[in-house]
Amino acid sequence: MAKRNPTSGPKLFGFSLIHPLNLVLFFNIFVWALLMMEGGRGIITYFFGLNPSLVIEKKMYWQVFTYGFLHVVGGDFFSSLIHIGMNMFGLFTVGFWLCRYIGGWKFLSVYLLSQLGGGLFVLSFSYIGWKTGLVPENSIWDSYHSTTVGASGGVFGVLAAFSIMFPEARFVFPPVRAKFAPWVLIGFGFSVDAYYLLQFHSSGVMSQSFFGMMSNSGHLGGAVFGLFSLLGLQKFGGKTRTPIFVRRWERPKENQERVMVRPKNPGDPFETQIRKNRELLSHLYGISDAKEKENILTPIQAENTNLCPPSDYNPEDMFCLRCEWLQNCELRKLRKDHPQL
């Protein structure tokens, strides 16, 4: 069990200010502020937004990645806030839980690879649509000559990773389980695009909905890269914690009955672990010899652990006291304080 909050230093949203999730949020907001100060002149967007024609014809390859840090600005302040606000809210909502189980730096890897994947899909889809003539040139669907910006490729990648880690979680919107959420949203977006494109080819009427303004190919690329990034990290990137959820109807019948009659105030569910850890700490604090403490802690080390950073360990913190790996953290701290061991 990992700690919920760091115990020292400034925090935001339950994480250190320099946690990868917060760094992503800060950097996106910083770039958005630059775009606002630029006053909509489009200089930053021209060089760093994703315009496939510039990537292919002028070799501005970096745009395939940098587009994800830019957002739409224009009009009044609140209109400019909608795009980045929706993306950052979605990123934090699912990224928060993902970080708890795979760690901040693996989360960052998933996010950045998904952002790159979204850019590659936008580039590929737009080029094919333009080259084949499927998409009318200079139309509202012509993404080859237009600029794509936004973090939604990375957000959809994180959402796809979340759907693997928490497949049975329920969303308010869309009202489906997490394992279906990214694909339902992407499928709906492509369906709307296809409807209006077919309408144009059949009647010549050019119209577009709010959903048609979204980069559905970028969402798809982000989700695909996010999915395979997490699977790759789980296989080759070391151990990651896996949440264990048991469906209600799969629980033993006696457990279901117990849930029906449980008391209103059951107390701390980690009471036994807290008592065990406090007894261990009390015993250790009564010993002055570091070697003797090491001899006590070494045989009771837990295996296959995913420990918090050393700076987060605080034996007086309730989250540490609830942790079944406290003895590992205590031994790590002991060896740090006594290098001669």
C-alpha positions as CSV (number, residue, x, y, z in Angstrom):
1,M,0.0,0.0,0.0
2,A,1.4,3.4,-1.0
3,K,1.2,6.6,0.9
4,R,-1.5,9.0,-0.1
5,N,0.4,12.3,0.4
6,P,4.0,13.3,0.8
7,T,4.6,14.4,4.4
8,S,7.1,17.2,3.7
9,G,7.3,20.0,1.2
10,P,4.6,21.9,-0.6
11,K,1.8,19.8,-2.2
12,L,-0.9,20.2,-4.8
13,F,-3.7,17.8,-5.5
14,G,-2.2,15.3,-3.1
15,F,1.2,15.2,-4.8
16,S,4.5,17.1,-4.5
17,L,4.7,20.2,-6.6
18,I,7.4,18.5,-8.7
19,H,5.4,15.3,-9.2
20,P,5.2,14.5,-13.0
21,L,1.4,15.0,-13.0
22,N,1.7,18.5,-11.6
23,L,4.6,19.3,-13.9
24,V,2.5,18.4,-16.9
25,L,-0.3,20.6,-15.6
26,F,2.0,23.5,-14.9
27,F,3.7,23.4,-18.2
28,N,0.5,23.3,-20.2
29,I,-0.8,26.2,-18.2
30,F,2.5,28.1,-18.7
31,V,2.3,27.7,-22.5
32,W,-1.4,28.6,-22.5
33,A,-0.5,31.8,-20.6
34,L,2.2,32.6,-23.3
35,L,-0.5,32.1,-26.0
36,M,-2.8,34.5,-24.2
37,M,-0.1,37.1,-23.8
38,E,0.8,36.7,-27.5
39,G,-2.7,38.0,-28.2
40,G,-3.8,35.5,-30.8
41,R,-1.1,36.5,-33.4
42,G,-0.4,32.8,-34.0
43,I,3.4,32.9,-34.0
44,I,3.8,30.2,-31.4
45,T,1.0,28.1,-33.0
46,Y,2.6,28.4,-36.4
47,F,5.9,27.0,-35.3
48,F,4.7,24.5,-32.7
49,G,1.1,23.5,-33.6
50,L,0.7,20.5,-35.8
51,N,0.2,21.5,-39.4
52,P,0.8,18.3,-41.5
53,S,1.6,20.3,-44.7
54,L,4.4,22.1,-42.8
55,V,5.7,18.9,-41.4
56,I,5.9,17.2,-44.8
57,E,6.8,20.1,-47.0
58,K,9.0,22.2,-44.7
59,K,10.3,19.4,-42.5
60,M,9.0,20.9,-39.2
61,Y,9.0,17.4,-37.7
62,W,8.9,18.6,-34.1
63,Q,5.3,19.7,-34.5
64,V,4.3,16.0,-34.3
65,F,5.1,16.3,-30.6
66,T,4.9,19.9,-29.6
67,Y,1.3,20.4,-30.7
68,G,0.2,18.7,-27.5
69,F,1.4,21.6,-25.2
70,L,-0.7,24.2,-27.1
71,H,-4.4,25.0,-26.7
72,V,-6.9,27.1,-28.6
73,V,-7.1,30.7,-27.4
74,G,-9.3,33.5,-28.8
75,G,-12.3,35.6,-27.8
76,D,-12.8,36.3,-24.2
77,F,-10.9,34.8,-21.3
78,F,-13.5,32.1,-20.5
79,S,-13.8,31.0,-24.1
80,S,-10.0,30.5,-24.1
81,L,-10.2,28.6,-20.8
82,I,-12.6,25.9,-22.1
83,H,-10.2,23.9,-24.2
84,I,-7.3,23.7,-21.8
85,G,-9.7,23.4,-18.8
86,M,-11.4,20.3,-20.3
87,N,-8.1,18.7,-21.1
88,M,-6.4,19.4,-17.8
89,F,-9.5,18.3,-15.8
90,G,-9.7,15.0,-17.8
91,L,-5.9,14.5,-17.4
92,F,-6.0,15.0,-13.6
93,T,-9.2,12.9,-13.1
94,V,-7.8,9.7,-14.6
95,G,-4.0,10.5,-14.2
96,F,-4.4,10.9,-10.4
97,W,-5.4,7.2,-10.0
98,L,-3.0,6.0,-12.6
99,C,-0.1,7.6,-10.7
100,R,-1.1,5.8,-7.5
101,Y,-0.5,2.4,-9.2
102,I,2.2,2.8,-11.8
103,G,4.1,5.7,-10.4
104,G,4.6,9.3,-11.6
105,W,7.4,8.7,-14.1
106,K,5.7,5.8,-15.8
107,F,2.6,7.9,-16.0
108,L,4.6,10.6,-17.7
109,S,6.0,8.1,-20.2
110,V,2.5,6.9,-21.1
111,Y,1.3,10.5,-21.5
112,L,4.2,11.7,-23.7
113,L,4.2,8.6,-25.9
114,S,0.4,9.0,-26.3
115,Q,0.9,12.7,-27.3
116,L,3.4,11.6,-29.9
117,G,1.1,8.8,-31.1
118,G,-1.8,11.3,-31.5
119,G,0.4,13.5,-33.6
120,L,1.5,10.6,-35.8
121,F,-2.1,9.6,-36.4
122,V,-3.1,13.1,-37.3
123,L,-0.2,13.4,-39.7
124,S,-1.0,10.0,-41.3
125,F,-4.8,10.4,-41.5
126,S,-4.6,13.9,-42.9
127,Y,-2.1,13.1,-45.5
128,I,-4.1,10.0,-46.7
129,G,-7.3,12.1,-46.8
130,W,-5.7,14.8,-48.8
131,K,-3.7,12.6,-51.1
132,T,-6.7,10.4,-52.0
133,G,-9.1,13.3,-52.4
134,L,-11.4,11.8,-49.8
135,V,-11.3,15.0,-47.9
136,P,-12.0,18.2,-50.0
137,E,-9.0,20.5,-50.0
138,N,-9.4,23.7,-47.9
139,S,-12.7,22.4,-46.5
140,I,-13.5,22.2,-42.8
141,W,-12.3,18.6,-42.8
142,D,-9.0,19.4,-44.4
143,S,-6.6,18.7,-41.5
144,Y,-3.7,18.5,-43.8
145,H,-3.6,22.3,-44.3
146,S,-5.0,23.2,-40.9
147,T,-3.3,23.3,-37.5
148,T,-4.1,20.8,-34.7
149,V,-3.4,21.7,-31.0
150,G,-4.3,20.3,-27.7
151,A,-3.4,17.8,-25.1
152,S,-6.3,15.4,-25.8
153,G,-4.0,12.9,-27.6
154,G,-2.1,12.4,-24.3
155,V,-5.3,12.6,-22.3
156,F,-6.9,9.8,-24.4
157,G,-3.7,7.7,-23.9
158,V,-4.0,8.1,-20.2
159,L,-7.7,7.2,-20.4
160,A,-6.9,4.1,-22.4
161,A,-4.2,3.1,-19.7
162,F,-6.8,3.8,-17.0
163,S,-9.3,1.5,-18.8
164,I,-6.8,-1.4,-18.4
165,M,-6.0,-0.7,-14.8
166,F,-9.6,0.0,-13.7
167,P,-11.8,-1.7,-16.3
168,E,-14.9,-1.9,-14.2
169,A,-14.9,1.7,-13.0
170,R,-18.0,3.7,-14.0
171,F,-17.9,7.1,-15.7
172,V,-20.6,9.7,-15.5
173,F,-19.9,10.7,-19.1
174,P,-19.9,8.7,-21.1
175,P,-22.1,6.5,-18.8
176,V,-20.1,3.3,-19.5
177,R,-17.5,1.3,-17.8
178,A,-13.9,2.5,-18.1
179,K,-12.9,-0.4,-20.4
180,F,-15.3,1.0,-23.0
181,A,-15.0,4.7,-22.4
182,P,-12.1,5.8,-24.8
183,W,-13.4,3.7,-27.6
184,V,-17.0,4.9,-27.2
185,L,-15.9,8.5,-27.3
186,I,-13.6,8.0,-30.3
187,G,-16.2,5.9,-32.2
188,F,-18.8,8.6,-31.6
189,G,-16.5,11.3,-32.9
190,F,-15.6,9.4,-36.0
191,S,-19.3,8.7,-36.6
192,V,-20.2,12.3,-36.5
193,D,-17.4,13.2,-38.9
194,A,-18.4,10.4,-41.3
195,Y,-22.0,11.6,-41.2
196,Y,-21.2,15.2,-42.2
197,L,-18.6,14.1,-44.8
198,L,-21.1,11.8,-46.5
199,Q,-23.7,14.5,-46.3
200,F,-21.3,16.8,-48.2
201,H,-20.5,14.3,-50.9
202,S,-24.2,13.5,-51.5
203,S,-25.7,17.0,-51.3
204,G,-22.8,19.4,-51.4
205,V,-23.8,21.0,-48.1
206,M,-20.8,21.7,-45.9
207,S,-21.6,21.8,-42.2
208,Q,-19.9,20.7,-39.1
209,S,-20.9,20.0,-35.5
210,F,-19.0,20.7,-32.3
211,F,-17.7,17.1,-32.2
212,G,-16.5,17.5,-35.8
213,M,-14.1,20.2,-34.6
214,M,-12.3,17.6,-32.5
215,S,-9.2,15.7,-33.7
216,N,-10.6,12.2,-33.7
217,S,-7.6,10.8,-35.4
218,G,-5.4,12.4,-32.6
219,H,-7.7,10.8,-30.0
220,L,-7.4,7.4,-31.6
221,G,-3.6,7.6,-31.9
222,G,-3.3,8.7,-28.3
223,A,-5.5,5.9,-27.1
224,V,-3.6,3.2,-29.1
225,F,-0.2,4.5,-28.0
226,G,-1.4,4.8,-24.4
227,L,-2.7,1.3,-24.5
228,F,0.5,-0.3,-25.8
229,S,2.7,2.0,-23.7
230,L,1.1,0.7,-20.5
231,L,1.2,-2.9,-21.6
232,G,4.9,-2.4,-22.5
233,L,5.7,-0.9,-19.2
234,Q,3.9,-3.7,-17.4
235,K,6.0,-6.3,-19.3
236,F,9.4,-4.6,-19.6
237,G,9.4,-1.6,-17.2
238,G,9.6,-3.4,-13.8
239,K,6.9,-4.2,-11.3
240,T,3.7,-2.2,-11.2
241,R,0.9,-2.5,-8.7
242,T,-2.3,-3.9,-10.0
243,P,-5.6,-2.9,-8.3
244,I,-7.7,-5.8,-7.2
245,F,-11.4,-5.4,-7.5
246,V,-14.0,-8.2,-6.9
247,R,-17.4,-7.8,-8.5
248,R,-20.2,-7.8,-5.9
249,W,-21.8,-10.9,-7.5
250,E,-18.5,-12.7,-7.4
251,R,-18.0,-12.3,-3.7
252,P,-18.6,-15.2,-1.4
253,K,-22.2,-15.3,-0.1
254,E,-21.2,-14.9,3.5
255,N,-19.3,-11.7,2.6
256,Q,-22.3,-10.3,0.8
257,E,-24.4,-11.0,3.9
258,R,-21.8,-9.4,6.1
259,V,-21.9,-6.2,4.0
260,M,-25.7,-6.0,4.5
261,V,-25.4,-6.0,8.3
262,R,-22.1,-4.1,8.8
263,P,-22.1,-1.5,11.5
264,K,-22.4,2.2,10.5
265,N,-19.0,3.0,12.1
266,P,-16.7,0.0,11.4
267,G,-13.6,1.8,12.4
268,D,-10.3,1.8,10.6
269,P,-10.1,-1.2,8.3
270,F,-6.3,-1.2,8.8
271,E,-6.5,-1.3,12.5
272,T,-4.7,-4.7,12.8
273,Q,-1.9,-3.5,10.5
274,I,-1.6,-0.2,12.4
275,R,-1.3,-2.0,15.7
276,K,1.3,-4.4,14.3
277,N,3.4,-1.5,12.9
278,R,3.2,0.4,16.1
279,E,4.3,-2.6,18.2
280,L,7.3,-3.1,15.8
281,L,8.3,0.6,16.0
282,S,7.9,0.6,19.8
283,H,10.2,-2.4,20.0
284,L,12.8,-0.8,17.7
285,Y,12.8,2.5,19.5
286,G,13.7,0.7,22.7
287,I,16.9,-0.6,21.1
288,S,20.0,1.6,20.7
289,D,22.2,-0.7,18.7
290,A,21.6,-0.2,14.9
291,K,23.0,-3.7,14.1
292,E,20.5,-5.3,16.4
293,K,17.7,-3.4,14.7
294,E,18.9,-4.5,11.3
295,N,18.9,-8.2,12.5
296,I,15.2,-7.7,13.6
297,L,14.1,-6.0,10.4
298,T,15.9,-8.1,7.8
299,P,14.0,-11.4,8.2
300,I,10.6,-9.7,8.1
301,Q,11.2,-7.8,4.8
302,A,8.2,-8.0,2.4
303,E,8.9,-9.1,-1.2
304,N,7.6,-7.6,-4.5
305,T,7.1,-4.2,-3.0
306,N,6.5,-0.8,-4.6
307,L,7.8,1.5,-2.0
308,C,7.3,5.3,-1.8
309,P,10.3,7.6,-2.2
310,P,12.5,7.7,0.9
311,S,11.6,11.3,1.6
312,D,7.9,10.3,1.9
313,Y,8.5,7.9,4.8
314,N,7.2,9.2,8.2
315,P,6.5,6.5,10.9
316,E,4.0,8.9,12.5
317,D,1.9,9.3,9.4
318,M,-1.3,7.3,9.4
319,F,-0.8,6.3,5.8
320,C,2.6,4.8,6.7
321,L,1.2,3.1,9.7
322,R,-1.5,1.4,7.6
323,C,1.2,0.1,5.1
324,E,2.1,-3.5,5.2
325,W,5.6,-2.6,3.9
326,L,6.6,-0.3,6.7
327,Q,9.3,-2.6,7.8
328,N,11.0,-2.3,4.4
329,C,10.9,1.5,4.7
330,E,12.2,1.4,8.2
331,L,15.2,-0.8,7.2
332,R,15.9,1.5,4.3
333,K,15.9,4.5,6.6
334,L,18.1,2.7,9.1
335,R,20.7,1.9,6.5
336,K,20.7,5.4,5.2
337,D,21.2,6.8,8.8
338,H,23.9,4.2,9.5
339,P,26.0,3.7,6.3
340,Q,28.4,1.5,8.1
341,L,25.8,-1.3,8.3
